Amino acid sequence: MSNQKLILDRLTTILSETDNGNSAKLLQLVDEAGSIFVGGAGRSLLVSRFFAMRLVHAGYNVSMIGEVVTPAIKAGDLLILVSGSGGTETLLPFVKKAKSVGAKLVVISMKKSSPMADAADLTIQIGNDNSFPLTKGMPMGAQFELSTLIFLEAVIADNIFAKGLTEEGMRAIHANLE
């Protein structure tokens, strides 16, 4: 079996075990939010950046947490965190701050219950509790990060179809200082 097939088969299995009904719930929270704040740590941070960029292309007001130009989060805003473990120590203060000001929290994780998930308004569990066996060739979280990336790209696709967004309209918002 090729390594590409190994990876694609694992991701297909994980995504088949993921509740796709959470896409509509996430998009509802995104639509209701004043501002959207997105974050993660390590490779999960990279996945969260993909999603934040696509939300910007779709016309939402989005900031990445931890950037020097990121404004304060407030009531009516939404914090979306990607964390495989749901217990990333560096992200827990953001959970506390968001909840203390009345912002909503979405946690995308491989765990249904965790310190972050337990505080969330919506927890999106990628796969289920048994979806991430040790798999040679997919080290240290690769299964979670790649399946989360695909799940979130599908959320954006759902939004494109629901809102009738066009490639041209999204491209017009794309960064032009690069």
Contact map, one row per residue, 1 for C-alpha under 8 A:
1110110000000000000000000000000000000000000000000000000000000000000000000000000000000000000000000000000000000000000000000000000000000000000000000000000000000000000000000000000000
1111110000000000000000000000000000000000000000000000000000000000000000000000000000000000000000000000000000000000000000000000000000000000000000000000000000000000000000000000000000
1111111000000000000000000000000000000000000000000000000000000000000000000000000000000000000000000000000000000000000000000000000000000000100000000000000000000000000000000000000000
0111111100000000000000000000000000000000000000000000000000000000000000000000000000000000000000000000000000000000000000000000000000000000000000000000000000000000000000000000000000
1111111110000000000000000000000000000000000000000000000000000000000000000000000000000000000000000000000000000000000000000000000000000000000000000000000000000000000000000000000000
1111111111000000000000000000000000000000000000000000000000000000000000000000000000000000000000000000000000000000000000000000000000000000000000000000000000000000000000000000000000
0011111111100000000000000000000000000000000000000000000000000000000000000000000000000000000000000000000000000000000000000000000000000000010000100000000000000000000000000000000000
0001111111110000000000000000000000000000000000000000000000000000000000000000000000000000000000000000000000000000000000000000000000000000000000000000000000000000000000000000000000
0000111111111000000000000000000000000000000000000000000000000000000000000000000000000000000000000000000000000000000000000000000000000000000000000000000000000000000000000000000000
0000011111111100000000000000000000000000000000000000000000000000000000000000000000000000000000000000000000000000000000000000000000000000000000100000000000000000000000000000000000
0000001111111110000000000000000000000000000000000000000000000000000000000000000000000000000000000000000000000000000000000000000000000000000000100110000000000000000000000000000000
0000000111111111000000000000000000000000000000000000000000000000000000000000000000000000000000000000000000000000000000000000000000000000000000000000000000000000000000000000000000
0000000011111111100000000000000000000000000000000000000000000000000000000000000000000000000000000000000000000000000000000000000000100000000000000000000000000000000000000000000000
0000000001111111110000000000000000000000000000000000000000000000000000000000000000000000000000000000000000000000000000000000011100110000000000000010000000000000000000000000000000
0000000000111111110000000000000000000000000000000000000000000000000000000000000000000000000000000000000000000000000000000000011000000000000000000010001000000000000000000000000000
0000000000011111110000000000000000000000000000000000000000000000000000000000000000000000000000000000000000000000000000000000001000000000000000000000000000000000000000000000000000
0000000000001111111000000000000000000000000000000000000000000000000000000000000000000000000000000000000000000000000000000000011100100000000000000000000000000000000000000000000000
0000000000000111111100000000000000000000000000000000000000000000000000000000000000000000000000000000000000000000000000000000111100000000000000000000000000000000000000000000000000
0000000000000000111111000000000000000000000000000000000000000000000000000000000000000000000000000000000000000000000000000001111000000000000000000000000000000000000000000000000000
0000000000000000011111100000000000000000000000000000000000000000000000000000000000000000000000000000000000000000000000000000000000000000000000000000000000000000000000000000000000
0000000000000000001111111000000000000000000000000000000000000000000000000000000000000000000000000000000000000000000000000000000000000000000000000000000000000000000000000000000000
0000000000000000001111111100000000000000000000000000000000000000000000000000000000000000000000000000000000000000000000000001000000000000000000000000000000000000000000000000000000
0000000000000000000111111110000000000000000000000000000000000000000000000000000000000000000000000000000000000000000000000000000000000000000000000000000000100100000000000000000000
0000000000000000000011111111000000000000000000000000000000000000000000000000000000000000000000000000000000000000000000000000000000000000000000000000000000100000000000000000000000
0000000000000000000011111111100000000000000000000000000000000000000000000000000000000000000000000000000000000000000000000100000000000000000000000000000000000000000000000000000000
0000000000000000000001111111110000000000000000000000000000000000000000000000000000000000000000000000000001000000000000000100000000000000000000000000000000000000000000000000000000
0000000000000000000000111111111000000000000000000000000000000000000000000000000000000000000000000000000000000000000000000000000000000000000000000000000000100010000000000000000000
0000000000000000000000011111111100000000000000000000000000000000000000000000000000000000000000000000000000000000000000000000000000000000000000000000000000000000000000000000000000
0000000000000000000000001111111110000000000000000000000000000000000000000000010000000000000000000000000000000000000000000000000000000000000000000000000000000000000000000000000000
0000000000000000000000000111111110010000000000000000000000000000000000000000010000000000000000000000000000000000000000000000000000000000000000000000000000000000000000000000000000
0000000000000000000000000011111110000000000000000000000000000000000000000000000000000000000000000000000000000000000000000000000000000000000000000000000000000000000000000000000000
0000000000000000000000000001111111000000000000000000000000000000000000000001000000000000000000000000000000000000000000000000000000000000000000000000000000000000000000000000000000
0000000000000000000000000000111111110000000000000000000000000000000000000001110000000000000000000000000000000000000000000000000000000000000000000000000000000000000000000000000000
0000000000000000000000000000000111110000000000000000000000001000000000000001110000000000000000000000000000000000000000000000000000000000000000000000000000000000000000000000000000
0000000000000000000000000000000011111000000000000000000000011110000000001001110000000000000000000000000000000000000000000000000000000000000000000000000000000000000000000000000000
0000000000000000000000000000010011111100000000000000000000011110000000000000111100000000000000000000000000000000000000000000000000000000000000000000000000000000000000000000000000
0000000000000000000000000000000000111110000000000000000000000111100000001000111100000000000000000000000000000000000000000000000000000000000000000000000000000000000000000000000000
0000000000000000000000000000000000011111000000011001000000000111100000000000001110000000000000000000000000000000000000000000000000000000000000000000000000000000000000000000000000
0000000000000000000000000000000000001111100010011000000000000001100000000000001111000000000000000000000000000000000000000000000000000000000000000000000000000000000000000000000000
0000000000000000000000000000000000000111111111010000000000000000000000000000000011100000001000000000000000000000000000000000000000000000000000000000000000000000000000000000000000
0000000000000000000000000000000000000011111111000000000000000000000000000000000001100001011000000000000000000000000000000000000000000000000000000000000000000000000000000000000000
0000000000000000000000000000000000000001111111000000000000000000000000000000000000000000000000000000000000000000000000000000000000000000000000000000000000000000000000000000000000
0000000000000000000000000000000000000001111111100000000000000000000000000000000000000000000000000000000000000000000000000000000000000000000000001000000000000000000000000000000000
0000000000000000000000000000000000000001111111110000000000000000000000000000000001110000000000000000000000000000000000000000000000000000000000001000000000000000000000000000000000
0000000000000000000000000000000000000011111111111000000000000000000000000000000001000000000000000000000000000000000000000000000000000000000000000000000000000000000000000000000000
0000000000000000000000000000000000000001111111111100000000000000000000000000000000000000000000000000000000000000000000000000000000000000000000000000000000000000000000000000000000
0000000000000000000000000000000000000000001111111110000000000000000000000000000001000000000000000000000000000000000000000000000000000000000000001001100000000000000000000000000000
0000000000000000000000000000000000000111000111111111000000000000000000000000000011000000000000000000000000000000000000000000000000000000000000000000000000000000000000000000000000
0000000000000000000000000000000000000110000011111111100000000001000000000000000000000000000000000000000000000000000000000000000000000000000000000000000000000000000000000000000000
0000000000000000000000000000000000000000000001111111110000000000000000000000000000000000000000000000000000000000000000000000000000000000000000000000100000000000000000000000000000
0000000000000000000000000000000000000000000000111111111000000000000000000000000000000000000000000000000000000000000000000000000000000000000000000000100110010000000000000000000000
0000000000000000000000000000000000000100000000011111111100000111000000000000000000000000000000000000000000000000000000000000000000000000000000000000000000000000000000000000000000
0000000000000000000000000000000000000000000000001111111110000000000000000000000000000000000000000000000000000000000000000000000000000000000000000000000000000000000000000000000000
0000000000000000000000000000000000000000000000000111111111000000000000000000000000000000000000000000000000000000000000000000000000000000000000000000000000010000000000000000000000
0000000000000000000000000000000000000000000000000011111111111100000000000000000000000000000000000000000000000000000000000000000000000000000000000000000000010000000000000000000000
0000000000000000000000000000000000000000000000000001111111111100000000000000000000000000000000000000000000000000000000000000000000000000000000000000000000000000000000000000110000
0000000000000000000000000000000000000000000000000000111111110000000000000000000000000000000000000000000000000000000000000000000000000000000000000000000000000000000000000110110000
0000000000000000000000000000000000000000000000000000011111110000000000000000000000000000000000000000000000000000000000000000000000000000000000000000000000000001000010000100100000
0000000000000000000000000000000000000000000000000000001111111000000000000000000000000000000000000000000000000000000000000000000000000000000000000000000000000000000000000100100000
0000000000000000000000000000000000110000000000000000001111111100000000000000000000000000000000000000000000000000000000000000000000000000000000000000000000000000000000000000000000
0000000000000000000000000000000001110000000000000000001100111110000000000000000000000000000000000000000000000000000000000000000000000000000000000000000000000000000000000000000000
0000000000000000000000000000000000111100000000000001001100011111000000000000000000000000000000000000000000000000000000000000000000000000000000000000000000000000000000000000000000
0000000000000000000000000000000000111100000000000001000000001111100001100000000000000000000000000000000000000000000000000000000000000000000000000000000000000000000000000000000000
0000000000000000000000000000000000001110000000001001000000000111111001000000000000000000000000000000000000000000000000000000000000000000000000000000000000000000000000000000000000
0000000000000000000000000000000000001110000000000000000000000011111001000000000000000000000000000000000000000000000000000000000000000000000000000000000000000000000000000000000000
0000000000000000000000000000000000000000000000000000000000000001111101000000000000000000000000000000000000000000000000000000000000000000000000000000000000000000000000000000000000
0000000000000000000000000000000000000000000000000000000000000001111111000000000000000000000000000000000000000000000000000000000000000000000000000000000000000000000000000000000000
0000000000000000000000000000000000000000000000000000000000000000011111000000000000000000000000000000000000000000000000000000000000000000000000000000000000000000000000000000000000
0000000000000000000000000000000000000000000000000000000000000000001111100000000000000000000000000000000000000000000000000000000000000000000000000000000000000000000000000000000000
0000000000000000000000000000000000000000000000000000000000000011111111110000000000000000000000000000000000000000000000000000000000000000000000000000000000000000000000000000000000
0000000000000000000000000000000000000000000000000000000000000010000011111000000000000000000000000000000000000000000000000000000000000000000000000000000000000000000000000000000000
0000000000000000000000000000000000000000000000000000000000000000000001111100000000000000000000000000000000000000000000000000000000000000000000000000000000000000000000000000000000
0000000000000000000000000000000000101000000000000000000000000000000000111110100000000000000000000100101000000000000000000000000000000000000000000000000000000000000000000000000000
0000000000000000000000000000000000000000000000000000000000000000000000011111100000000000000000000100111000000000000000000000000000000000000000000000000000000000000000000000000000
0000000000000000000000000000000000000000000000000000000000000000000000001111100000000000000000000000111100000000000000000000000000000000000000000000000000000000000000000000000000
0000000000000000000000000000000111100000000000000000000000000000000000000111110000000000000000000000011100000000000000000000000000000000000000000000000000000000000000000000000000
0000000000000000000000000000000011111000000000000000000000000000000000001111111000000000000000000000011100000000000000000000000000000000000000000000000000000000000000000000000000
0000000000000000000000000000110011111000000000000000000000000000000000000001111100000000000000000000001111000000000000000000000000000000000000000000000000000000000000000000000000
0000000000000000000000000000000000011110000000000000000000000000000000000000111110000000000000000100001111000000000000000000000000000000000000000000000000000000000000000000000000
0000000000000000000000000000000000011110000000000000000000000000000000000000011111000000000000000000000011110000000000000000000000000000000000000000000000000000000000000000000000
0000000000000000000000000000000000000111000000010000000000000000000000000000001111100000000000000000000011110000000000000000000000000000000000000000000000000000000000000000000000
0000000000000000000000000000000000000011100110110000000000000000000000000000000111110100000000000000000000111000000000000000000000000000000000000000000000000000000000000000000000
0000000000000000000000000000000000000001100100000000000000000000000000000000000011111111000000000000000000111100000000000000000000000000000000000000000000000000000000000000000000
0000000000000000000000000000000000000000000100000000000000000000000000000000000001111100000000000000000000011110000000000000000000000000000010011000000000000000000000000000000000
0000000000000000000000000000000000000000000000000000000000000000000000000000000000111111000000000000000000001110010000000000000000000000000000000000000000000000000000000000000000
0000000000000000000000000000000000000000000000000000000000000000000000000000000001111111000000000000000000111110111110000000000000000000000000000000000000000000000000000000000000
0000000000000000000000000000000000000000000000000000000000000000000000000000000000101111101100000000000000000000011100000000000000000000000000000000000000000000000000000000000000
0000000000000000000000000000000000000000100000000000000000000000000000000000000000101111111100000000000000000000000000000000000000000000000000000000000000000000000000000000000000
0000000000000000000000000000000000000000000000000000000000000000000000000000000000000011111110000000000000000000000000000000000000000000000000000000000000000000000000000000000000
0000000000000000000000000000000000000000100000000000000000000000000000000000000000000001111110000000000000000000000000000000000000000000000000000000000000000000000000000000000000
0000000000000000000000000000000000000001100000000000000000000000000000000000000000000011111111100000000000000000000000000000000000000000000000000000000000000000000000000000000000
0000000000000000000000000000000000000000000000000000000000000000000000000000000000000011111111110000000000000000001100000000000000000000000000000000000000000000000000000000000000
0000000000000000000000000000000000000000000000000000000000000000000000000000000000000000111111111000000000000000000000000000000000000000000000000000000000000000000000000000000000
0000000000000000000000000000000000000000000000000000000000000000000000000000000000000000001111111100000000000000000000000000000000000000000000000000000000000000000000000000000000
0000000000000000000000000000000000000000000000000000000000000000000000000000000000000000001111111110000010000000000100100000000000000000000000000000000000000000000000000000000000
0000000000000000000000000000000000000000000000000000000000000000000000000000000000000000000111111111000000000000000000000000000000000000000000000000000000000000000000000000000000
0000000000000000000000000000000000000000000000000000000000000000000000000000000000000000000011111111100000000000000000000000000000000000000000000000000000000000000000000000000000
0000000000000000000000000000000000000000000000000000000000000000000000001100001000000000000001111111111110000000000000000000000000000000000000000000000000000000000000000000000000
0000000000000000000000000000000000000000000000000000000000000000000000000000000000000000000000111111111110000000000000100000000000000000000000000000000000000000000000000000000000
0000000000000000000000000000000000000000000000000000000000000000000000000000000000000000000000011111111000000000000000000000000000000000000000000000000000000000000000000000000000
0000000000000000000000000000000000000000000000000000000000000000000000001110000000000000000000001111111000000000000000000000000000000000000000000000000000000000000000000000000000
0000000000000000000000000000000000000000000000000000000000000000000000000111100000000000000000000111111100000000000000000000000000000000000000000000000000000000000000000000000000
0000000000000000000000000000000000000000000000000000000000000000000000001111111000000000000000000111111110000000000000000000000000000000000000000000000000000000000000000000000000
0000000000000000000000000000000000000000000000000000000000000000000000000011111000000000000000000110011111000000000000011000000000000000000000000000000000000000000000000000000000
0000000000000000000000000000000000000000000000000000000000000000000000000000011110000000000000100110001111100000000000111100000000000000000000000000000000000000000000000000000000
0000000000000000000000000100000000000000000000000000000000000000000000000000011110000000000000000000000111110000000010011111000000000000000000000000000000000000000000000000000000
0000000000000000000000000000000000000000000000000000000000000000000000000000000111100100000000000000000011111000000110010111000000000000000000000000000000000000000000000000000000
0000000000000000000000000000000000000000000000000000000000000000000000000000000111110100000000000000000001111100000000000011110000000000000000000001000000000000000000000000000000
0000000000000000000000000000000000000000000000000000000000000000000000000000000001111100000000000000000000111111000010000011110000000000000000000000000000000000000000000000000000
0000000000000000000000000000000000000000000000000000000000000000000000000000000000111100000000000000000000011111000000000000111110000000000000010000000000000000000000000000000000
0000000000000000000000000000000000000000000000000000000000000000000000000000000000011100000000000000000000001111110010000000110110000000000000000000000000000000000000000000000000
0000000000000000000000000000000000000000000000000000000000000000000000000000000000000000000000000000000000001111110010000011100110000000000000000000000000000000000000000000000000
0000000000000000000000000000000000000000000000000000000000000000000000000000000000000100000000000000000000000011111111000000000000000000000000000000000000000000000000000000000000
0000000000000000000000000000000000000000000000000000000000000000000000000000000000001110000000000000000000000011111111000000000000000000000000000000000000000000000000000000000000
0000000000000000000000000000000000000000000000000000000000000000000000000000000000000110000100000000000000000000111111100000000000000000000000000000000000000000000000000000000000
0000000000000000000000000000000000000000000000000000000000000000000000000000000000000110000100100000000000100000111111110000000000000000000000000000000000000000000000000000000000
0000000000000000000000000000000000000000000000000000000000000000000000000000000000000100000000000000000001101011111111110110000000000000000000000000000000000000000000000000000000
0000000000000000000000000000000000000000000000000000000000000000000000000000000000000000000000000000000000000000111111110000000000000000000000000000000000000000000000000000000000
0000000000000000000000000000000000000000000000000000000000000000000000000000000000000000000000100010000010000000001111111000000000000000000000000000000000000000000000000000000000
0000000000000000000000000000000000000000000000000000000000000000000000000000000000000000000000000000000111100000000111111110000000000000000000000000000000000000000000000000000000
0000000000000000000000000000000000000000000000000000000000000000000000000000000000000000000000000000000111000000000000111110000000000000000000000000000000000000000000000000000000
0000000000000000000000001100000000000000000000000000000000000000000000000000000000000000000000000000000011100000000010011111000000000000000000000000000000000000000000000000000000
0000000000000000000000000000000000000000000000000000000000000000000000000000000000000000000000000000000001111001000010011111100000000000000000000000000000000000000000000000000000
0000000000000000001001000000000000000000000000000000000000000000000000000000000000000000000000000000000001111001000000000111110000000000000000000000000000000000000000000000000000
0000000000000000011000000000000000000000000000000000000000000000000000000000000000000000000000000000000000011111000000000011111100000000000000000000000000000000000000000000000000
0000000000000110111000000000000000000000000000000000000000000000000000000000000000000000000000000000000000011110000000000001111100000000000000010011000000000000000000000000000000
0000000000000111111000000000000000000000000000000000000000000000000000000000000000000000000000000000000000000100000000000000111111110000000000000000000000000000000000000000000000
0000000000000100110000000000000000000000000000000000000000000000000000000000000000000000000000000000000000000111000000000000111111100000000000000000000000000000000000000000000000
0000000000000000000000000000000000000000000000000000000000000000000000000000000000000000000000000000000000000111000000000000001111110000000000000000000000000000000000000000000000
0000000000000000000000000000000000000000000000000000000000000000000000000000000000000000000000000000000000000000000000000000001111111000000000000000000000000000000000000000000000
0000000000001100100000000000000000000000000000000000000000000000000000000000000000000000000000000000000000000000000000000000001111111000000000000000000000000000000000000000000000
0000000000000100000000000000000000000000000000000000000000000000000000000000000000000000000000000000000000000000000000000000001011111110000000110000000000000000000000000000000000
0000000000000000000000000000000000000000000000000000000000000000000000000000000000000000000000000000000000000000000000000000000001111110000000000000000000000000000000000000000000
0000000000000000000000000000000000000000000000000000000000000000000000000000000000000000000000000000000000000000000000000000000000011111011000000000000000000000000000000000000000
0000000000000000000000000000000000000000000000000000000000000000000000000000000000000000000000000000000000000000000000000000000000011111111000000000000000000000000000000000000000
0000000000000000000000000000000000000000000000000000000000000000000000000000000000000000000000000000000000000000000000000000000000000111111000000000000000000000000000000000000000
0010000000000000000000000000000000000000000000000000000000000000000000000000000000000000000000000000000000000000000000000000000000000011111000000000000000000000000000000000000000
0000001000000000000000000000000000000000000000000000000000000000000000000000000000000000000000000000000000000000000000000000000000000111111111100000000000000000000000000000000000
0000000000000000000000000000000000000000000000000000000000000000000000000000000000000000000000000000000000000000000000000000000000000111111111100000000000000000000000000000000000
0000000000000000000000000000000000000000000000000000000000000000000000000000000000000000000000000000000000000000000000000000000000000000011111000000000000000000000000000000000000
0000000000000000000000000000000000000000000000000000000000000000000000000000000000010000000000000000000000000000000000000000000000000000011111111000000000000000000000000000000000
0000000000000000000000000000000000000000000000000000000000000000000000000000000000000000000000000000000000000000000000000000000000000000011111111100000000000000000000000000000000
0000001001100000000000000000000000000000000000000000000000000000000000000000000000000000000000000000000000000000000000000000000000010000011011111110000000000000000000000000000000
0000000000000000000000000000000000000000000000000000000000000000000000000000000000010000000000000000000000000100000000000000010000010000000011111111000000000000000000000000000000
0000000000000000000000000000000000000000001100100000000000000000000000000000000000010000000000000000000000000000000000000000000000000000000011111111100000000000000000000000000000
0000000000100000000000000000000000000000000000000000000000000000000000000000000000000000000000000000000000000000000000000000000000000000000001111111110000000000000000000000000000
0000000000100110000000000000000000000000000000000000000000000000000000000000000000000000000000000000000000000000000000000000010000000000000000111111111000000000000000000000000000
0000000000000000000000000000000000000000000000100000000000000000000000000000000000000000000000000000000000010000000000000000010000000000000000011111111100000000000000000000000000
0000000000000000000000000000000000000000000000100110000000000000000000000000000000000000000000000000000000000000000000000000000000000000000000001111111110000000000000000000000000
0000000000000000000000000000000000000000000000000000000000000000000000000000000000000000000000000000000000000000000000000000000000000000000000000111111111000000000000000000000000
0000000000000010000000000000000000000000000000000000000000000000000000000000000000000000000000000000000000000000000000000000000000000000000000000011111111100000000000000000000000
0000000000000000000000000000000000000000000000000010000000000000000000000000000000000000000000000000000000000000000000000000000000000000000000000001111111110000000000000000000000
0000000000000000000000000000000000000000000000000010000000000000000000000000000000000000000000000000000000000000000000000000000000000000000000000000111111111000000000000000000000
0000000000000000000000000000000000000000000000000000000000000000000000000000000000000000000000000000000000000000000000000000000000000000000000000000011111111100000000000000000000
0000000000000000000000110010000000000000000000000000000000000000000000000000000000000000000000000000000000000000000000000000000000000000000000000000001111111110000000000000000000
0000000000000000000000000000000000000000000000000010011000000000000000000000000000000000000000000000000000000000000000000000000000000000000000000000000111111111000000000000000000
0000000000000000000000000000000000000000000000000000000000000000000000000000000000000000000000000000000000000000000000000000000000000000000000000000000011111111100000000000000000
0000000000000000000000100000000000000000000000000000000000000000000000000000000000000000000000000000000000000000000000000000000000000000000000000000000001111111110000000000000000
0000000000000000000000000010000000000000000000000000000000000000000000000000000000000000000000000000000000000000000000000000000000000000000000000000000000111111111110000000000000
0000000000000000000000000000000000000000000000000000000001000000000000000000000000000000000000000000000000000000000000000000000000000000000000000000000000011111111111000000000000
0000000000000000000000000000000000000000000000000000000000000000000000000000000000000000000000000000000000000000000000000000000000000000000000000000000000001111111110000000000000
0000000000000000000000000000000000000000000000000000000000000000000000000000000000000000000000000000000000000000000000000000000000000000000000000000000000000111111110000000000000
0000000000000000000000000000000000000000000000000000000000000000000000000000000000000000000000000000000000000000000000000000000000000000000000000000000000000011111110000000000000
0000000000000000000000000000000000000000000000000000000000000000000000000000000000000000000000000000000000000000000000000000000000000000000000000000000000000011111111000000000000
0000000000000000000000000000000000000000000000000000000001000000000000000000000000000000000000000000000000000000000000000000000000000000000000000000000000000011111111101100000000
0000000000000000000000000000000000000000000000000000000000000000000000000000000000000000000000000000000000000000000000000000000000000000000000000000000000000001000111111100000000
0000000000000000000000000000000000000000000000000000000000000000000000000000000000000000000000000000000000000000000000000000000000000000000000000000000000000000000011111110000000
0000000000000000000000000000000000000000000000000000000000000000000000000000000000000000000000000000000000000000000000000000000000000000000000000000000000000000000001111111000000
0000000000000000000000000000000000000000000000000000000000000000000000000000000000000000000000000000000000000000000000000000000000000000000000000000000000000000000011111111100000
0000000000000000000000000000000000000000000000000000000011100000000000000000000000000000000000000000000000000000000000000000000000000000000000000000000000000000000011111111110000
0000000000000000000000000000000000000000000000000000000010000000000000000000000000000000000000000000000000000000000000000000000000000000000000000000000000000000000000111111110000
0000000000000000000000000000000000000000000000000000000000000000000000000000000000000000000000000000000000000000000000000000000000000000000000000000000000000000000000011111110000
0000000000000000000000000000000000000000000000000000000111100000000000000000000000000000000000000000000000000000000000000000000000000000000000000000000000000000000000001111111000
0000000000000000000000000000000000000000000000000000000110000000000000000000000000000000000000000000000000000000000000000000000000000000000000000000000000000000000000000111111100
0000000000000000000000000000000000000000000000000000000000000000000000000000000000000000000000000000000000000000000000000000000000000000000000000000000000000000000000000000111111
0000000000000000000000000000000000000000000000000000000000000000000000000000000000000000000000000000000000000000000000000000000000000000000000000000000000000000000000000000011111
0000000000000000000000000000000000000000000000000000000000000000000000000000000000000000000000000000000000000000000000000000000000000000000000000000000000000000000000000000001111
0000000000000000000000000000000000000000000000000000000000000000000000000000000000000000000000000000000000000000000000000000000000000000000000000000000000000000000000000000001111
